[in-house]
């Protein structure tokens, strides 16, 4: 008889799940081996002891303490959210100013190219198209990115800021490409 | 308490209704606190643990599966939290000399006094015995005897098989019996107790 089988029978006996055949099998095992009787008795006594065990009641203050902590957590979250919102607004203002500061020289540069081209009719032909393209693209790109940033701002201020920070470098890259193209055309 | 009512509370609490969560707290605080006390063997720690359990539950209400019993769900959070707490204690000294009250001596032929069966003394005596078990064994015993979990439920909670749980409970009872007998055979003496 395996140890597992004996354990299984004893467990079932404690749970009151033994059928007649299994009960007879357990009785036979215990008749043959008195140490199994001691084993079963010990199991039964501990099982009886633990049946209907006393419940420890929660201290009266526990519920109040839990609700107070939840209130505190919610208040902290609210405060952090408010701070985050104020911070994001400040960051947004700085980012828009940064975009303006970066793009102004670009626009001024394009204007300067156009003005200088007046003295050179051939140059104006070569530069007018890229300069106009540059202006149009700068304005279009800024409009699109600002609109997207504005739309994103409500849902995710941080992502909107990230998008705004991309505007200057995007515009510079575009300008570089166009001017490079114009230069190549000149050559 | 019907499950639909609890489900309504959970929905309301998820939507920010603190009164609904307060109902949940008052309904389950005894069950959670008792589990924490039985696992941690310290009332102050049990109270702190119960608070943490309810905070975790509050923060995870959106993850609660309404097809499942809320009590099982929150007791699962409590079980995991207590096991973590016990692991954090690490090298904490657990006395093997802690005397088991004579009322629980299995070597005695005297019947257990009826009044003691419901008293705080009995509760603490059982706790002293329970505290002799390893956390995994203790949790299985607590879920089985205090919360009337089936073997399958305990197995699911402890991520093991039913037969493993039966075997664990068998060994746990055997250990408890041996501890009780050995304590009964020893004269009482001063000892350190688990904090």
HADDOCK unambig.tbl for C-alpha pairs under 7 A between the chains (distance, minus, plus):
assign (segid A and resid 42 and name CA) (segid B and resid 174 and name CA) 6.84 0.50 0.50
assign (segid A and resid 42 and name CA) (segid B and resid 177 and name CA) 5.77 0.50 0.50
assign (segid A and resid 43 and name CA) (segid B and resid 173 and name CA) 5.72 0.50 0.50
assign (segid A and resid 43 and name CA) (segid B and resid 174 and name CA) 6.16 0.50 0.50
assign (segid A and resid 45 and name CA) (segid B and resid 106 and name CA) 6.88 0.50 0.50
assign (segid A and resid 46 and name CA) (segid B and resid 173 and name CA) 5.93 0.50 0.50
assign (segid A and resid 46 and name CA) (segid B and resid 177 and name CA) 6.26 0.50 0.50
assign (segid A and resid 50 and name CA) (segid B and resid 145 and name CA) 6.15 0.50 0.50
assign (segid A and resid 51 and name CA) (segid B and resid 145 and name CA) 6.10 0.50 0.50
assign (segid A and resid 53 and name CA) (segid B and resid 145 and name CA) 6.90 0.50 0.50
assign (segid A and resid 53 and name CA) (segid B and resid 146 and name CA) 6.15 0.50 0.50
assign (segid A and resid 54 and name CA) (segid B and resid 118 and name CA) 6.43 0.50 0.50
assign (segid A and resid 54 and name CA) (segid B and resid 123 and name CA) 5.61 0.50 0.50
assign (segid A and resid 55 and name CA) (segid B and resid 34 and name CA) 6.12 0.50 0.50
assign (segid A and resid 56 and name CA) (segid B and resid 34 and name CA) 4.92 0.50 0.50
assign (segid A and resid 57 and name CA) (segid B and resid 30 and name CA) 5.07 0.50 0.50
assign (segid A and resid 57 and name CA) (segid B and resid 34 and name CA) 6.52 0.50 0.50
assign (segid A and resid 58 and name CA) (segid B and resid 29 and name CA) 6.21 0.50 0.50
assign (segid A and resid 58 and name CA) (segid B and resid 30 and name CA) 4.85 0.50 0.50
assign (segid A and resid 58 and name CA) (segid B and resid 33 and name CA) 5.50 0.50 0.50
assign (segid A and resid 62 and name CA) (segid B and resid 47 and name CA) 6.92 0.50 0.50
assign (segid A and resid 63 and name CA) (segid B and resid 25 and name CA) 6.11 0.50 0.50
assign (segid A and resid 63 and name CA) (segid B and resid 26 and name CA) 6.15 0.50 0.50
assign (segid A and resid 66 and name CA) (segid B and resid 51 and name CA) 5.41 0.50 0.50
assign (segid A and resid 67 and name CA) (segid B and resid 22 and name CA) 6.63 0.50 0.50
assign (segid A and resid 70 and name CA) (segid B and resid 55 and name CA) 6.67 0.50 0.50
